[in-house]
Amino acid sequence: MSGREENYVKEAFDTNWIAPLGPHVNGFEADLTTYTGAKAAAALSSGTAALHLALILADVGPGDTVICQSMTFAASANPIAYQGAEPVFIDSETETWNMDPQALEDALRELDKKGKRPKAIIPVHLYGMPAKMTEILEIARSYEVPVIEDAAEALGSYYRDQACGALGELSILSFNGNKIITTSGGGALLGNDEELIQRARFLATQARDPAPHYQHSQIGYNYRLSNVLAGIGRGQMEVLDKRVAQRRANFERYRSYFKNWENAGFRVQFQEEPKEVYSNRWLSCILLESEQNHGVSREAVRLALEAENIEARPLWKPMHLQPVFKDALYFGGHTAENLFNTGLCLPSGSNLTETDFDRIFAVLDQIAVSIKA
Ligand SMILES: *Cc1c(COP(=O)(O)O)cnc(C)c1O
């Protein structure tokens, strides 16, 4: 928190707007459209809820097919199952670690042969790094399938001067506690079709027909963000660019630290920012193949950090390798699997101090020195 959030929360209390609607909800939605350039936004209770509504708006139902990036957090794929639809997972490419346009095209071609047209394609901007959206959108349009952009990790990232969160037919954001900005829990659905977003707001508030009594012609959901939490969101939006700068500084810190490793014959790889792309660097991640690193594995580094009470985690485990999705179709090779086996998310909080970095680098130094000796 920056301290500015309290003013908004106090205002909500002072005006007694403690409800899933109110001036902060409207204000937060306006902040989001101003920032991203999307025409409309609906503030919701989570990113998962936003994806669920996006699929409902894309008319996804039982037996339908939805294409999804395999290398992601389960929340990207779970709403496909909520709708009784079948996920089809796609491998990553090695540059951005996101949906491989070639594998996407293969999937669409193969599905087309079986007479199946997916209802939606869900690319993800992993750890804040934008996916190859030009290619993905072009392929999606040639098969006339809408793209639902999962920008949960990428608020503050840009793809060719366009903000993430405004790149798909529909886009989602998350303000969960671990994201670059947070409302403790929350999310948003964004798009350029004002009517569609208005429909999302309607579905998110129990689908109440206009009537003096409670009248319902459709199944609704309780997915709206509260006015109190939207107040936190407004305060967070004021410091978003600062948070991005802090995260990017973390990444540069790690990159320059690992130069020492490279000089000692290690080969540590990063998620590279392609030209015309700006990542919020939500998490700083490395790849470490033990064969290229004097036998030092990702797990060895993770465990050495853990022994000093420093949390680091493997990258997301791909969805096509998850027990719950074991029957799903998959297109691609072993890129996502290799990323999972060799990748490590390093401590990446916006509030990392010099002392924190000293502690992290001391553990890493030990590993490098013990190998050289
Ligand atoms: C966090 C996250 C979500 C879900 O957001 P919640 O607000 O936690 O429901 C969806 N997709 C990705 C890639 C995420 O990282």
Ligand as a Chemical Component Dictionary entry (heavy atoms), coordinates in Angstrom:
data_LIG
# 
_chem_comp.id                   LIG 
_chem_comp.type                 NON-POLYMER 
_chem_comp.pdbx_formal_charge   0 
_chem_comp.three_letter_code    LIG 
# 
loop_
_chem_comp_atom.comp_id 
_chem_comp_atom.atom_id 
_chem_comp_atom.alt_atom_id 
_chem_comp_atom.type_symbol 
_chem_comp_atom.charge 
_chem_comp_atom.model_Cartn_x 
_chem_comp_atom.model_Cartn_y 
_chem_comp_atom.model_Cartn_z 
_chem_comp_atom.pdbx_ordinal 
LIG C1 C1 C 0 -3.907 -14.299 -10.733 1  
LIG C2 C2 C 0 -4.254 -14.825 -12.057 2  
LIG C3 C3 C 0 -5.577 -15.054 -12.450 3  
LIG C4 C4 C 0 -6.746 -15.007 -11.513 4  
LIG O1 O1 O 0 -6.935 -13.863 -10.819 5  
LIG P1 P1 P 0 -7.669 -13.907 -9.383  6  
LIG O2 O2 O 0 -7.966 -12.448 -9.176  7  
LIG O3 O3 O 0 -6.704 -14.453 -8.409  8  
LIG O4 O4 O 0 -8.904 -14.710 -9.523  9  
LIG C5 C5 C 0 -5.829 -15.459 -13.747 10 
LIG N1 N1 N 0 -4.829 -15.656 -14.620 11 
LIG C6 C6 C 0 -3.549 -15.472 -14.279 12 
LIG C7 C7 C 0 -2.490 -15.701 -15.313 13 
LIG C8 C8 C 0 -3.200 -15.077 -12.990 14 
LIG O5 O5 O 0 -1.921 -14.938 -12.649 15 
# 
loop_
_chem_comp_bond.comp_id 
_chem_comp_bond.atom_id_1 
_chem_comp_bond.atom_id_2 
_chem_comp_bond.value_order 
_chem_comp_bond.pdbx_ordinal 
LIG C1 C2 SING 1  
LIG C2 C3 SING 2  
LIG C2 C8 DOUB 3  
LIG C3 C4 SING 4  
LIG C3 C5 DOUB 5  
LIG C4 O1 SING 6  
LIG O1 P1 SING 7  
LIG P1 O2 DOUB 8  
LIG P1 O3 SING 9  
LIG P1 O4 SING 10 
LIG C5 N1 SING 11 
LIG N1 C6 DOUB 12 
LIG C6 C7 SING 13 
LIG C6 C8 SING 14 
LIG C8 O5 SING 15 
# 
